[in-house]
Amino acid sequence: MMTTYIAHARIFDGEKLLDAQSLTLNGEIVTAIGGDTAPAGAEIVDAQGATLMPGFIDSHVHTSVESLREALKFGVTTELEMQGYWTPQQRTEVNNDDTLADVRSALIALMAKGGHPSELMKDLGEHDPAAGESKGWVMPSVSTPDEARAHVNAFVQQGADYIKVMIEEGTVMGRPDLPQMNPQTIRAGVEEAHALGKRVIAHAITLDATRQALEAGVDGLAHLFIDRKADAQIIVALADADVFVTPCLVISSSLMGNAATALADDPRVNSRLPQIWLDTLRGRFNTYPEGNFQHVLDSVAALHSAGVDILAGTDASVPVASHGGVAHGASLHHELQYLVQAGLTPSDALAAATSVPARRFNLIDRGRIAPGLRADLLLIDGDPTTSINDTLDTRAIWRRGTRLAA
């Protein structure tokens, strides 16, 4: 196993800056923090004052092998799939490939027949028939409590790391009156997942849907509601229930008609992304142009102040401009910028992409820098704990101790 000694670094461990300025990794694992002397035979990396921090975790994606490759180019070392099927063999292959971000998955979510995200799959099928419900495959759906319990059991047996539930009537998606599961069915699925030791994350983009999710007993929200500004009642309810929120501000902005053109034009982004993803960043959903994005930022600020855990996620999916404004890897940096714009400190935003999702998803081997943890590391020029824009100035990326080729 190769030993690497990184010297003269500013070290952010996922929660705070450390006094130490050096780190040793041996193979896949961080073995020591601090020390003025490199181990015998170690490769020495002089950080020259750059910031060393844990690899990023994107807490909401819909991904593929190629998207995992794109994500890693931007320092996202783990993606959390929120609706997408991965076989055990595929998961093993991803885990063993240090050119890809690692992946965890909900597999296929609890959803109503013809409900969200069926309408998006049909849209995508118009661009790419293989992406939609085609070739005889139809997404599993449930309509009764017994079917919900059976669905959860089946997908836990197939390796789901957590369970996703869709609570979406379609207003902000431009598809009002989408079919939905009834509350009893949702609750049955949530209770079964909990009985099997799995967390439940809800898709809920309106305040009413968020209240339904809370009543069902979910553990986290894969979006933040965008139809109304958070009031005191919902803030207290989320805080008291210890529900985490992945606001996915980049997709909320896209739903409101905003493209990520400035991100696509940033040379630190367009030098790393293929044209199809740059075109996607310049696209947008634009299904809820009447929304007020500042209200969403204000809601994030209020929830964070109330002690609600905020996680960084993007909802990145496929390279289609009509579903655009978001790209794997690059948009995680955009999300961090939005979190700071909402009022989080840069260090809090960095924690939202490292230690906080690791804790909330029980990823005990990553998300922080400490002896014994995975050597998923980023070396960033500048100081992102004071200037969040610096995160895109990536000098080096390690995935399980293997440095990504430039």
N, C-alpha and C positions, 0 to 999 in steps of 0.2 A: 504494500500500500504506500502511495506517495504521501509524504509529509510536506505541508506548506506552512510557511510562517509569514504572516502579514504584519508589517511593521509600520509605525508612524501613522496610524489610522485614528480617526474620530469614530468611536464605536457607539452606535445606538442599538441597544439590545432588544428592541421591540416595545419597550416601555419607557426607557430613559437613556440618557447618555452616561457612559461609564467613565471612570477615571483612567482605566487601562487604555493603552494605545497599541497593543499588539494582540495577535490571536494565532493559535496553532490549530491546524486541522490535519487529521490523519485518516486517509481514505474518505469515507462518507461522513465522518463525525468530527465535530469540534472537540478538541481534547484539552485545550487550555486557553485561558484569557489572561493576558499580561505576561510579563517576563521580558527581560532585556536581551536575551540571547536565543538565537534560533537553534532548534535541535540539530544535531549532526546530520548532514546530508539533506536537510530540508531545502526545498525551493523557496527562495526569499522574494516576497512581493513588497516593494516599497510603496506604500499608499500615498506618501508625500502630502499628508494632511487631508486626504479624501475621507469620506464617510463610509464606514462599513456597517451594514445593517442586514436583517433577515430578508430572504426572498419574499416577494409580495404574494399574498393570497387573494385571488378574486373570488368573492363569495357568491357570485351569481353569474353563471354563463350557460350557454348551450354550445357544446364544443365538438371538435373532431381532432383526429391526429394532426392534421395540418394546422388547425387553429391552436393546438397545444404548442406546436413549433413556433408559431408567430408570437404567442404569449411569452414564451421563454426569452425571446429576443429582447423583450422589454422588462425583464426581471421578474415576471410573474412565474414563480416556481411551482405554484399549486392553483388549479382551477376547481371550483366547486360547481359541478353540473347540476342544474335544477330541472332538467327535463330532457333526457336523452339516454338511450340504452347502451350500456357497455357490458359485454360478456366478461366473465372471469378471465378468459384468455387474453382479451384485449387489455384489461386492467393490468395483468401481469406484464404484458409487453410494454405498456406505457411506463410502468414503474421501473423497468429495467433499462429504459432508453433515456440517457442523460442529455439528449438533444430536444426533449419534450418537457413541458411542464407536467407535473404529476396531476392526477385527477381523482376526485371523489364524486359520487353520483347518487341522486335520488332515483335513478332509472326512470320509470314512467309514473307520472303524478296521478293522484286521484282527481278525476274530472267527470263531468257530465257528458253524455253522448251528444255530440255536436257542439259542445261548449268549448270555451277557451282551453287550449290554443288551436282547436280545429280550424278556425277561420284563418289563422295565420298560415297554417300548413297548406291550406287550399291556395292562398295567395302565392306562397312560395312555389307551389306546384305549377303555377302558370309560368314561372321563370325557369324552373328546373323540375321536371316531372318526378325525378328521383327524390326530391325534397318533400313533396307533398304526400298525402295519403294515396298511394298508388300501388300498382302491381299486387293487388289483393290484400295489402296490409292496412288495417284500420286500428287506430289507437284504442287501447282498452279503455272502457268507461264503466261507471257504476251508477246505480240509481236507487239502491236500497242499503240499509245498514249492513245486512249480511254480505252483500256484494262488496261493500267497502272493506269489511274485515277480511274477506277472502283475497281481495286485491293486495292489501298490505302484507298479508302472510306470504303470498306468492312472490312479491318483489323483495321482501326481506330474505326469503330463501334464495333468491337469485343474486343477492349481494348488495342490496340498497344500503347505503351508509346512513341515510336519513330519508324521511318521507316528505314529499311535496303535495300540497293540496291546492287546487284551483278554486278561488272564490271570485268570480268575474262575471258581471252582467253586461259588460260591453260598452258602457257609456264613454269612457275615456279612450277606448280602442276604436271608436267610430263604428261600432257594431252593437247598437242597443238591443236588448232583449235576447242576449245569448242564453241558451239553456244553462241551468245551474243545478247542482246537487241540493237537496233539501238539508236543513240544519241537522236532522237526526242522522243522516248518512255521513255528513262531514264529521260529526262528533264521534260516531262509531269508528271511523277510520283513524281519527286522532287517538282515541282510547286504545285501539288495538296496537298502534305503533308504539305508544308508551308502554303497553304491557310487554312488548317485545324489546324494550330498551332503546327505541329509536326516537330521535328528535323529529319534530314536525315543523315545516316551514310553509307558510301560506303565501300564495300569490293573492294580493289584495291591494288594489290601486285606488279605491275610493274609501271614504271614511266609513260608510255603511258596511262595506265588505270587511274593513278592519275590525269593526265591532263584532261582526259574525265570527271572525277568526279568533278574537279574544274569548268569546263565549264558548267556542269549541275547545279552547285550551291549548292552542298552538304555542310553540316555543320561540318562534321567530317569524319575521315578516320579510319576504323576498323583495318587497317594494315598500315605498312610503306612499300613502294616499296623496293624490295631487288635485282632487276636486275642491278641497277646502283647506284652510289653514288650521293647524292644530289648535284646539281649545284646551282649557285647563282640564276638562273631564277626561279627554282621551290621553293626555299626557300623564295624568295620575294613574289611569287604568293600565297603561303600558308599563309604567315604572313599577307599580305594585305587583303586576303579573310577572315581572322580570323577563319580559319579551324583548328580544333584540330586534333591531331594524337594519336592514340593508337597503338604504333609500334608492340606490341606482339612479342618482341624479342625472347621469348622462343620458339615460333612456327617457327619463321624465322630460328633460329638455327637448329631446327629439320628438316626443309625443306632442309637445307644444309648438313644434314647427321650427326648432333651431337646429341648424346643421353644425357640425364640428369642423368647419372650414379652417379656422385658425390652427387647430391641432394638426390637420392634414398638411397645412402649409409650413409647419415647423420643421426645419431641416433635420432636427433630431428624430422626427417621426418619419418624414417621407424618404429619408435615406435607408430606413429599415423595413418599410411596408411595401408590398407589391401594389401595383396600380389598382387592382380590383378592390382592395381594402381602402385605398385613398379615396376612390370614388364612393365607397360606402360611407366613409366619414363625412363626405360632402353631401350625402343624402339625409333624409329625415323621415320619420313616421308622419308627423303633422296630422294626427287624428284628433287632437284636442287643442287647437290653436287658441281657444278662449281661456286656457289656463294661465295662471299667474305664477311664474317660476320663482319669483321672490318669496311668495307665500310658502313654497316648498322648502326653500332655504331657511326661512324663519321657523318652520316646523322642525327641521333638523336641529337648529340651534336650541329650541325650547326643549326638545327631547334630550339632547346631550346635557343641557344644564340640569335636567331632572334626574340624571344618572342612568338613562336608558343607553345600553350598549349600541353604538353605531358601527356597522361593518361596511367596508368598501366593496362594492360590487358594480358590475357594468351591464349585465344582461346581454353581453355580446353574443351574437349567434352566427349568422351566415352573411356572406358578402353580397348583399342586395341593397341598392340605394334606397328603395322605397321602405326598407326596414333599417334605415341608416342612422348616421350620427355616432356610431359605436363600432369599435374594432377590438379584437382580442389583444391584450397587452397594452397597447397605446392608450386605450380609453381608461385603464385603471389610473394612469397618471392624471388624466383629465378629471376623473372622479375625486382624486385627492385635492386637486385645485378647487373644485366645487365645495368640498367639505370645509376647506379653509375659508372660502368665500362665505360659507354659512356661519362661520364663527368658531370652528374648532381650531385649536392651535396646530401648527405643523406637526408637532410631536404626537398630538392626539390623532391627527389624520393618518400618520404613519402607523400608529398602533392599530387603527381601524383596518389596516391592510396586512397586519402581521400578528401581534400577540392576541388581539381581541377575537378575531375569527378562529385562531388556534384554540383558544379557551372555549369558545361557545360551541365549536364543532368537535371538541375533544381530540384535536390533532396534537397529541402530547409530544411529538418528536420534532416539531417545527414551529415557526412563527416567532421564535426568540433566538437570541444568541446566548448559549450557555454550554458548558462542558457536557458532553453526552448527547447533545441534540444533533440533528442532521445539519450538515454543512451546506444549507441553502442560503447563499450569501450574495449581496450586491455591494459593489464598491462604486460610490457615486462621487463625482467631482463636486465640490462645493459643500454646503451644509443644509440639507433638506429639513433639518429640525428648526431652522430659522427662515428658510426660503423654499417653500414647497415646489416651486418651479424647477429646482435643481434636480428633482428625481429623474428627469429625462437625460441628465448628463451622466449616463452610465459608462463607467470605465471597464468593469469586469463583472461577470456573473458566474457563480458556481452553483451547480445542481448536484446534490449528494457528493460534494467535494470535487466534482469534475468541472473544470473551467470551460465555459462555452467558447467555442472557437469564434474568433472575430469575423 
